[in-house]
């Protein structure tokens, strides 16, 4: 290819998602998907979607969907921004809010898409090292900055930071937008800080239906913040793609947000299985970070966890390994069904024997 042409091409190192193995007999515990199907209302709505609805552009406002979110969180419709998965919402937030020459701050061990977006949008960034126990180094986020992003619970560690610590960071950075990425918050005991958007004008809370609502396949996420920041976000979105929520996603997401009893039941089962998984691994010599997510982050100082990761793949059991300093002997394991977790435990026992 022409050398001058090559110079004009993008050279960004992209985010690398977990493997997506296909086929029968695979235990897939590497992408933090919900092991249970979405609520029955979603299945019914999917069957009832009419082809006629797909020939026209989707609803631009999605008012019904916003009303359902308002029923689940103490927010108003004009404090909600909808997007094609929380990844798109976060990317648009980066573009909308991080335009200072000062660096954006986020943890050094965290969701790796953050660094991709800063490179993509040419945003200066600085990572803040976590404490030795992988908890948040609060003081590191009190330095001069152009914005802050913190996932809570964090990924891949699954650790939830107390609301008091998060609020202190928000309150002491009044001139910066602080984004709290709550993709896994429904699996925590403490819950969301969404109510704080009425107290702090610089706070943006981002959530998704991919995890606790078991709707990763429809790509739906949203941000909660004050109307002024919503207006800025809408301006950025409409300069890129006005119709980010397609008709099928709008219909299914609306149903997915209604059935609280089913939602509570599935989240409860995942929490119970999470404890079982942690306890069983402890018996095998594993040390696991306290998890508030639908996955765990665990290590065994007596073995090479990368080799265990490779061994499990030969048994059609997929977990996640990160080849990065400080965490290269850890595994991130999604909380699957009870049956899947028992298969995992038995394969690990076989490896250790």
ABEGO torsion letter per residue (X at the ends): XBAAAAAABBBBBBBBBBBBBBEBGBBBAAAGBBABBBBAAAAAAAAABBAAAAABBBBAAGAAAAAAAAAABBBBAAABBBBBEAAAAAAAAAAAABABABBBBBBABBBAAAAAAAAAAGBBBBBBBBBAAGBBBAAAAABBBAEBBBBOBBOAAGBBBBAAAAAAAAAABAABBBBBBAAAAAABAAEBAAAAAAABAABBBBBBAABAAGAAAAGBBBBBBBAAAAAAAAAAAAAABABABBAAAAAAAAAAAABAAAAAAAAAAAAAAAAAAAAAAAAAGBBBBBBABABBBBBBAABBAAAAAAAAAAAGBBBBBBBBBGAAABBBBBBBBAAAAAAAAAAAAAAAX
